[in-house]
């Protein structure tokens, strides 16, 4: 789902805005997830901007895929009743 090839070689991670667009979630939610440790990366000391590491983005993508599968299974189980 997430195309890692779209990243430029000069950056080592994703901005909160990029992650927001990738997963179609509000940027504020991405920031909260970063602050809670769900997304990992670094925070610039003077600007406070967050850079989310590629491994963290891949892990979040895998988690979202598992949730989608679980919801589909739940819906299928309800339909069989």
Phi and psi restraints in degrees (range 20) as a CNS / XPLOR table:
assign (resid 1 and name C) (resid 2 and name N)
       (resid 2 and name CA) (resid 2 and name C) 1.0 -80.7 20.0 2
assign (resid 2 and name N) (resid 2 and name CA)
       (resid 2 and name C) (resid 3 and name N) 1.0 125.4 20.0 2
assign (resid 2 and name C) (resid 3 and name N)
       (resid 3 and name CA) (resid 3 and name C) 1.0 -91.8 20.0 2
assign (resid 3 and name N) (resid 3 and name CA)
       (resid 3 and name C) (resid 4 and name N) 1.0 103.5 20.0 2
assign (resid 3 and name C) (resid 4 and name N)
       (resid 4 and name CA) (resid 4 and name C) 1.0 -71.2 20.0 2
assign (resid 4 and name N) (resid 4 and name CA)
       (resid 4 and name C) (resid 5 and name N) 1.0 -19.8 20.0 2
assign (resid 4 and name C) (resid 5 and name N)
       (resid 5 and name CA) (resid 5 and name C) 1.0 -68.9 20.0 2
assign (resid 5 and name N) (resid 5 and name CA)
       (resid 5 and name C) (resid 6 and name N) 1.0 -17.7 20.0 2
assign (resid 5 and name C) (resid 6 and name N)
       (resid 6 and name CA) (resid 6 and name C) 1.0 -74.1 20.0 2
assign (resid 6 and name N) (resid 6 and name CA)
       (resid 6 and name C) (resid 7 and name N) 1.0 -12.8 20.0 2
assign (resid 6 and name C) (resid 7 and name N)
       (resid 7 and name CA) (resid 7 and name C) 1.0 -75.2 20.0 2
assign (resid 7 and name N) (resid 7 and name CA)
       (resid 7 and name C) (resid 8 and name N) 1.0 139.7 20.0 2
assign (resid 7 and name C) (resid 8 and name N)
       (resid 8 and name CA) (resid 8 and name C) 1.0 -76.7 20.0 2
assign (resid 8 and name N) (resid 8 and name CA)
       (resid 8 and name C) (resid 9 and name N) 1.0 156.9 20.0 2
assign (resid 8 and name C) (resid 9 and name N)
       (resid 9 and name CA) (resid 9 and name C) 1.0 -73.7 20.0 2
assign (resid 9 and name N) (resid 9 and name CA)
       (resid 9 and name C) (resid 10 and name N) 1.0 -15.6 20.0 2
assign (resid 9 and name C) (resid 10 and name N)
       (resid 10 and name CA) (resid 10 and name C) 1.0 -79.4 20.0 2
assign (resid 10 and name N) (resid 10 and name CA)
       (resid 10 and name C) (resid 11 and name N) 1.0 -18.1 20.0 2
assign (resid 10 and name C) (resid 11 and name N)
       (resid 11 and name CA) (resid 11 and name C) 1.0 -103.9 20.0 2
assign (resid 11 and name N) (resid 11 and name CA)
       (resid 11 and name C) (resid 12 and name N) 1.0 151.0 20.0 2
assign (resid 11 and name C) (resid 12 and name N)
       (resid 12 and name CA) (resid 12 and name C) 1.0 -108.9 20.0 2
assign (resid 12 and name N) (resid 12 and name CA)
       (resid 12 and name C) (resid 13 and name N) 1.0 7.5 20.0 2
assign (resid 12 and name C) (resid 13 and name N)
       (resid 13 and name CA) (resid 13 and name C) 1.0 -167.1 20.0 2
assign (resid 13 and name N) (resid 13 and name CA)
       (resid 13 and name C) (resid 14 and name N) 1.0 -169.3 20.0 2
assign (resid 13 and name C) (resid 14 and name N)
       (resid 14 and name CA) (resid 14 and name C) 1.0 -111.5 20.0 2
assign (resid 14 and name N) (resid 14 and name CA)
       (resid 14 and name C) (resid 15 and name N) 1.0 144.9 20.0 2
assign (resid 14 and name C) (resid 15 and name N)
       (resid 15 and name CA) (resid 15 and name C) 1.0 -78.7 20.0 2
assign (resid 15 and name N) (resid 15 and name CA)
       (resid 15 and name C) (resid 16 and name N) 1.0 165.7 20.0 2
assign (resid 15 and name C) (resid 16 and name N)
       (resid 16 and name CA) (resid 16 and name C) 1.0 -64.9 20.0 2
assign (resid 16 and name N) (resid 16 and name CA)
       (resid 16 and name C) (resid 17 and name N) 1.0 -33.1 20.0 2
assign (resid 16 and name C) (resid 17 and name N)
       (resid 17 and name CA) (resid 17 and name C) 1.0 -66.2 20.0 2
assign (resid 17 and name N) (resid 17 and name CA)
       (resid 17 and name C) (resid 18 and name N) 1.0 -40.4 20.0 2
assign (resid 17 and name C) (resid 18 and name N)
       (resid 18 and name CA) (resid 18 and name C) 1.0 -65.2 20.0 2
assign (resid 18 and name N) (resid 18 and name CA)
       (resid 18 and name C) (resid 19 and name N) 1.0 -43.9 20.0 2
assign (resid 18 and name C) (resid 19 and name N)
       (resid 19 and name CA) (resid 19 and name C) 1.0 -64.8 20.0 2
assign (resid 19 and name N) (resid 19 and name CA)
       (resid 19 and name C) (resid 20 and name N) 1.0 -38.6 20.0 2
assign (resid 19 and name C) (resid 20 and name N)
       (resid 20 and name CA) (resid 20 and name C) 1.0 -58.1 20.0 2
assign (resid 20 and name N) (resid 20 and name CA)
       (resid 20 and name C) (resid 21 and name N) 1.0 -46.2 20.0 2
assign (resid 20 and name C) (resid 21 and name N)
       (resid 21 and name CA) (resid 21 and name C) 1.0 -70.3 20.0 2
assign (resid 21 and name N) (resid 21 and name CA)
       (resid 21 and name C) (resid 22 and name N) 1.0 -37.4 20.0 2
assign (resid 21 and name C) (resid 22 and name N)
       (resid 22 and name CA) (resid 22 and name C) 1.0 -60.8 20.0 2
assign (resid 22 and name N) (resid 22 and name CA)
       (resid 22 and name C) (resid 23 and name N) 1.0 -41.7 20.0 2
assign (resid 22 and name C) (resid 23 and name N)
       (resid 23 and name CA) (resid 23 and name C) 1.0 -104.9 20.0 2
assign (resid 23 and name N) (resid 23 and name CA)
       (resid 23 and name C) (resid 24 and name N) 1.0 2.7 20.0 2
assign (resid 23 and name C) (resid 24 and name N)
       (resid 24 and name CA) (resid 24 and name C) 1.0 54.3 20.0 2
assign (resid 24 and name N) (resid 24 and name CA)
       (resid 24 and name C) (resid 25 and name N) 1.0 49.8 20.0 2
assign (resid 24 and name C) (resid 25 and name N)
       (resid 25 and name CA) (resid 25 and name C) 1.0 -127.3 20.0 2
assign (resid 25 and name N) (resid 25 and name CA)
       (resid 25 and name C) (resid 26 and name N) 1.0 154.4 20.0 2
assign (resid 25 and name C) (resid 26 and name N)
       (resid 26 and name CA) (resid 26 and name C) 1.0 -60.8 20.0 2
assign (resid 26 and name N) (resid 26 and name CA)
       (resid 26 and name C) (resid 27 and name N) 1.0 144.7 20.0 2
assign (resid 26 and name C) (resid 27 and name N)
       (resid 27 and name CA) (resid 27 and name C) 1.0 -59.8 20.0 2
assign (resid 27 and name N) (resid 27 and name CA)
       (resid 27 and name C) (resid 28 and name N) 1.0 -37.0 20.0 2
assign (resid 27 and name C) (resid 28 and name N)
       (resid 28 and name CA) (resid 28 and name C) 1.0 -60.3 20.0 2
assign (resid 28 and name N) (resid 28 and name CA)
       (resid 28 and name C) (resid 29 and name N) 1.0 -36.5 20.0 2
assign (resid 28 and name C) (resid 29 and name N)
       (resid 29 and name CA) (resid 29 and name C) 1.0 -65.7 20.0 2
assign (resid 29 and name N) (resid 29 and name CA)
       (resid 29 and name C) (resid 30 and name N) 1.0 -41.6 20.0 2
assign (resid 29 and name C) (resid 30 and name N)
       (resid 30 and name CA) (resid 30 and name C) 1.0 -60.1 20.0 2
assign (resid 30 and name N) (resid 30 and name CA)
       (resid 30 and name C) (resid 31 and name N) 1.0 -43.5 20.0 2
assign (resid 30 and name C) (resid 31 and name N)
       (resid 31 and name CA) (resid 31 and name C) 1.0 -62.2 20.0 2
assign (resid 31 and name N) (resid 31 and name CA)
       (resid 31 and name C) (resid 32 and name N) 1.0 -44.3 20.0 2
assign (resid 31 and name C) (resid 32 and name N)
       (resid 32 and name CA) (resid 32 and name C) 1.0 -62.1 20.0 2
assign (resid 32 and name N) (resid 32 and name CA)
       (resid 32 and name C) (resid 33 and name N) 1.0 -43.8 20.0 2
assign (resid 32 and name C) (resid 33 and name N)
       (resid 33 and name CA) (resid 33 and name C) 1.0 -60.9 20.0 2
assign (resid 33 and name N) (resid 33 and name CA)
       (resid 33 and name C) (resid 34 and name N) 1.0 -39.0 20.0 2
assign (resid 33 and name C) (resid 34 and name N)
       (resid 34 and name CA) (resid 34 and name C) 1.0 -63.2 20.0 2
assign (resid 34 and name N) (resid 34 and name CA)
       (resid 34 and name C) (resid 35 and name N) 1.0 -48.0 20.0 2
assign (resid 34 and name C) (resid 35 and name N)
       (resid 35 and name CA) (resid 35 and name C) 1.0 -64.2 20.0 2
assign (resid 35 and name N) (resid 35 and name CA)
       (resid 35 and name C) (resid 36 and name N) 1.0 -28.0 20.0 2
assign (resid 35 and name C) (resid 36 and name N)
       (resid 36 and name CA) (resid 36 and name C) 1.0 -87.4 20.0 2
assign (resid 36 and name N) (resid 36 and name CA)
       (resid 36 and name C) (resid 37 and name N) 1.0 -8.3 20.0 2
assign (resid 36 and name C) (resid 37 and name N)
       (resid 37 and name CA) (resid 37 and name C) 1.0 94.3 20.0 2
assign (resid 37 and name N) (resid 37 and name CA)
       (resid 37 and name C) (resid 38 and name N) 1.0 4.0 20.0 2
assign (resid 37 and name C) (resid 38 and name N)
       (resid 38 and name CA) (resid 38 and name C) 1.0 -68.7 20.0 2
assign (resid 38 and name N) (resid 38 and name CA)
       (resid 38 and name C) (resid 39 and name N) 1.0 -43.8 20.0 2
assign (resid 38 and name C) (resid 39 and name N)
       (resid 39 and name CA) (resid 39 and name C) 1.0 -100.3 20.0 2
assign (resid 39 and name N) (resid 39 and name CA)
       (resid 39 and name C) (resid 40 and name N) 1.0 140.4 20.0 2
assign (resid 39 and name C) (resid 40 and name N)
       (resid 40 and name CA) (resid 40 and name C) 1.0 -117.2 20.0 2
assign (resid 40 and name N) (resid 40 and name CA)
       (resid 40 and name C) (resid 41 and name N) 1.0 157.9 20.0 2
assign (resid 40 and name C) (resid 41 and name N)
       (resid 41 and name CA) (resid 41 and name C) 1.0 165.0 20.0 2
assign (resid 41 and name N) (resid 41 and name CA)
       (resid 41 and name C) (resid 42 and name N) 1.0 -138.9 20.0 2
assign (resid 41 and name C) (resid 42 and name N)
       (resid 42 and name CA) (resid 42 and name C) 1.0 -136.0 20.0 2
assign (resid 42 and name N) (resid 42 and name CA)
       (resid 42 and name C) (resid 43 and name N) 1.0 161.1 20.0 2
assign (resid 42 and name C) (resid 43 and name N)
       (resid 43 and name CA) (resid 43 and name C) 1.0 -127.5 20.0 2
assign (resid 43 and name N) (resid 43 and name CA)
       (resid 43 and name C) (resid 44 and name N) 1.0 126.7 20.0 2
assign (resid 43 and name C) (resid 44 and name N)
       (resid 44 and name CA) (resid 44 and name C) 1.0 -65.3 20.0 2
assign (resid 44 and name N) (resid 44 and name CA)
       (resid 44 and name C) (resid 45 and name N) 1.0 130.4 20.0 2
assign (resid 44 and name C) (resid 45 and name N)
       (resid 45 and name CA) (resid 45 and name C) 1.0 -64.1 20.0 2
assign (resid 45 and name N) (resid 45 and name CA)
       (resid 45 and name C) (resid 46 and name N) 1.0 -34.4 20.0 2
assign (resid 45 and name C) (resid 46 and name N)
       (resid 46 and name CA) (resid 46 and name C) 1.0 -96.4 20.0 2
assign (resid 46 and name N) (resid 46 and name CA)
       (resid 46 and name C) (resid 47 and name N) 1.0 -35.8 20.0 2
assign (resid 46 and name C) (resid 47 and name N)
       (resid 47 and name CA) (resid 47 and name C) 1.0 -91.1 20.0 2
assign (resid 47 and name N) (resid 47 and name CA)
       (resid 47 and name C) (resid 48 and name N) 1.0 -24.6 20.0 2
assign (resid 47 and name C) (resid 48 and name N)
       (resid 48 and name CA) (resid 48 and name C) 1.0 80.4 20.0 2
assign (resid 48 and name N) (resid 48 and name CA)
       (resid 48 and name C) (resid 49 and name N) 1.0 2.7 20.0 2
assign (resid 48 and name C) (resid 49 and name N)
       (resid 49 and name CA) (resid 49 and name C) 1.0 -70.1 20.0 2
assign (resid 49 and name N) (resid 49 and name CA)
       (resid 49 and name C) (resid 50 and name N) 1.0 141.1 20.0 2
assign (resid 49 and name C) (resid 50 and name N)
       (resid 50 and name CA) (resid 50 and name C) 1.0 -100.0 20.0 2
assign (resid 50 and name N) (resid 50 and name CA)
       (resid 50 and name C) (resid 51 and name N) 1.0 141.4 20.0 2
assign (resid 50 and name C) (resid 51 and name N)
       (resid 51 and name CA) (resid 51 and name C) 1.0 -122.3 20.0 2
assign (resid 51 and name N) (resid 51 and name CA)
       (resid 51 and name C) (resid 52 and name N) 1.0 121.0 20.0 2
assign (resid 51 and name C) (resid 52 and name N)
       (resid 52 and name CA) (resid 52 and name C) 1.0 -97.7 20.0 2
assign (resid 52 and name N) (resid 52 and name CA)
       (resid 52 and name C) (resid 53 and name N) 1.0 127.9 20.0 2
assign (resid 52 and name C) (resid 53 and name N)
       (resid 53 and name CA) (resid 53 and name C) 1.0 -69.0 20.0 2
assign (resid 53 and name N) (resid 53 and name CA)
       (resid 53 and name C) (resid 54 and name N) 1.0 148.5 20.0 2
assign (resid 53 and name C) (resid 54 and name N)
       (resid 54 and name CA) (resid 54 and name C) 1.0 -58.9 20.0 2
assign (resid 54 and name N) (resid 54 and name CA)
       (resid 54 and name C) (resid 55 and name N) 1.0 -36.4 20.0 2
assign (resid 54 and name C) (resid 55 and name N)
       (resid 55 and name CA) (resid 55 and name C) 1.0 -64.2 20.0 2
assign (resid 55 and name N) (resid 55 and name CA)
       (resid 55 and name C) (resid 56 and name N) 1.0 -37.1 20.0 2
assign (resid 55 and name C) (resid 56 and name N)
       (resid 56 and name CA) (resid 56 and name C) 1.0 -66.1 20.0 2
assign (resid 56 and name N) (resid 56 and name CA)
       (resid 56 and name C) (resid 57 and name N) 1.0 -40.2 20.0 2
assign (resid 56 and name C) (resid 57 and name N)
       (resid 57 and name CA) (resid 57 and name C) 1.0 -65.2 20.0 2
assign (resid 57 and name N) (resid 57 and name CA)
       (resid 57 and name C) (resid 58 and name N) 1.0 -42.9 20.0 2
assign (resid 57 and name C) (resid 58 and name N)
       (resid 58 and name CA) (resid 58 and name C) 1.0 -63.9 20.0 2
assign (resid 58 and name N) (resid 58 and name CA)
       (resid 58 and name C) (resid 59 and name N) 1.0 -40.9 20.0 2
assign (resid 58 and name C) (resid 59 and name N)
       (resid 59 and name CA) (resid 59 and name C) 1.0 -64.1 20.0 2
assign (resid 59 and name N) (resid 59 and name CA)
       (resid 59 and name C) (resid 60 and name N) 1.0 -41.2 20.0 2
assign (resid 59 and name C) (resid 60 and name N)
       (resid 60 and name CA) (resid 60 and name C) 1.0 -65.6 20.0 2
assign (resid 60 and name N) (resid 60 and name CA)
       (resid 60 and name C) (resid 61 and name N) 1.0 -39.8 20.0 2
assign (resid 60 and name C) (resid 61 and name N)
       (resid 61 and name CA) (resid 61 and name C) 1.0 -61.1 20.0 2
assign (resid 61 and name N) (resid 61 and name CA)
       (resid 61 and name C) (resid 62 and name N) 1.0 -43.2 20.0 2
assign (resid 61 and name C) (resid 62 and name N)
       (resid 62 and name CA) (resid 62 and name C) 1.0 -62.8 20.0 2
assign (resid 62 and name N) (resid 62 and name CA)
       (resid 62 and name C) (resid 63 and name N) 1.0 -41.8 20.0 2
assign (resid 62 and name C) (resid 63 and name N)
       (resid 63 and name CA) (resid 63 and name C) 1.0 -61.8 20.0 2
assign (resid 63 and name N) (resid 63 and name CA)
       (resid 63 and name C) (resid 64 and name N) 1.0 -44.4 20.0 2
assign (resid 63 and name C) (resid 64 and name N)
       (resid 64 and name CA) (resid 64 and name C) 1.0 -63.1 20.0 2
assign (resid 64 and name N) (resid 64 and name CA)
       (resid 64 and name C) (resid 65 and name N) 1.0 -39.3 20.0 2
assign (resid 64 and name C) (resid 65 and name N)
       (resid 65 and name CA) (resid 65 and name C) 1.0 -63.2 20.0 2
assign (resid 65 and name N) (resid 65 and name CA)
       (resid 65 and name C) (resid 66 and name N) 1.0 -41.4 20.0 2
assign (resid 65 and name C) (resid 66 and name N)
       (resid 66 and name CA) (resid 66 and name C) 1.0 -63.0 20.0 2
assign (resid 66 and name N) (resid 66 and name CA)
       (resid 66 and name C) (resid 67 and name N) 1.0 -39.1 20.0 2
assign (resid 66 and name C) (resid 67 and name N)
       (resid 67 and name CA) (resid 67 and name C) 1.0 -64.9 20.0 2
assign (resid 67 and name N) (resid 67 and name CA)
       (resid 67 and name C) (resid 68 and name N) 1.0 -41.0 20.0 2
assign (resid 67 and name C) (resid 68 and name N)
       (resid 68 and name CA) (resid 68 and name C) 1.0 -62.2 20.0 2
assign (resid 68 and name N) (resid 68 and name CA)
       (resid 68 and name C) (resid 69 and name N) 1.0 -44.3 20.0 2
assign (resid 68 and name C) (resid 69 and name N)
       (resid 69 and name CA) (resid 69 and name C) 1.0 -62.6 20.0 2
assign (resid 69 and name N) (resid 69 and name CA)
       (resid 69 and name C) (resid 70 and name N) 1.0 -42.4 20.0 2
assign (resid 69 and name C) (resid 70 and name N)
       (resid 70 and name CA) (resid 70 and name C) 1.0 -64.1 20.0 2
assign (resid 70 and name N) (resid 70 and name CA)
       (resid 70 and name C) (resid 71 and name N) 1.0 -41.1 20.0 2
assign (resid 70 and name C) (resid 71 and name N)
       (resid 71 and name CA) (resid 71 and name C) 1.0 -66.1 20.0 2
assign (resid 71 and name N) (resid 71 and name CA)
       (resid 71 and name C) (resid 72 and name N) 1.0 -42.8 20.0 2
assign (resid 71 and name C) (resid 72 and name N)
       (resid 72 and name CA) (resid 72 and name C) 1.0 -61.9 20.0 2
assign (resid 72 and name N) (resid 72 and name CA)
       (resid 72 and name C) (resid 73 and name N) 1.0 -41.6 20.0 2
assign (resid 72 and name C) (resid 73 and name N)
       (resid 73 and name CA) (resid 73 and name C) 1.0 -63.7 20.0 2
assign (resid 73 and name N) (resid 73 and name CA)
       (resid 73 and name C) (resid 74 and name N) 1.0 -42.6 20.0 2
assign (resid 73 and name C) (resid 74 and name N)
       (resid 74 and name CA) (resid 74 and name C) 1.0 -60.1 20.0 2
assign (resid 74 and name N) (resid 74 and name CA)
       (resid 74 and name C) (resid 75 and name N) 1.0 -44.9 20.0 2
assign (resid 74 and name C) (resid 75 and name N)
       (resid 75 and name CA) (resid 75 and name C) 1.0 -64.5 20.0 2
assign (resid 75 and name N) (resid 75 and name CA)
       (resid 75 and name C) (resid 76 and name N) 1.0 -41.5 20.0 2
assign (resid 75 and name C) (resid 76 and name N)
       (resid 76 and name CA) (resid 76 and name C) 1.0 -63.3 20.0 2
assign (resid 76 and name N) (resid 76 and name CA)
       (resid 76 and name C) (resid 77 and name N) 1.0 -40.8 20.0 2
assign (resid 76 and name C) (resid 77 and name N)
       (resid 77 and name CA) (resid 77 and name C) 1.0 -64.2 20.0 2
assign (resid 77 and name N) (resid 77 and name CA)
       (resid 77 and name C) (resid 78 and name N) 1.0 -38.6 20.0 2
assign (resid 77 and name C) (resid 78 and name N)
       (resid 78 and name CA) (resid 78 and name C) 1.0 -65.8 20.0 2
assign (resid 78 and name N) (resid 78 and name CA)
       (resid 78 and name C) (resid 79 and name N) 1.0 -38.6 20.0 2
assign (resid 78 and name C) (resid 79 and name N)
       (resid 79 and name CA) (resid 79 and name C) 1.0 -66.7 20.0 2
assign (resid 79 and name N) (resid 79 and name CA)
       (resid 79 and name C) (resid 80 and name N) 1.0 -26.7 20.0 2
assign (resid 79 and name C) (resid 80 and name N)
       (resid 80 and name CA) (resid 80 and name C) 1.0 -78.2 20.0 2
assign (resid 80 and name N) (resid 80 and name CA)
       (resid 80 and name C) (resid 81 and name N) 1.0 -14.0 20.0 2
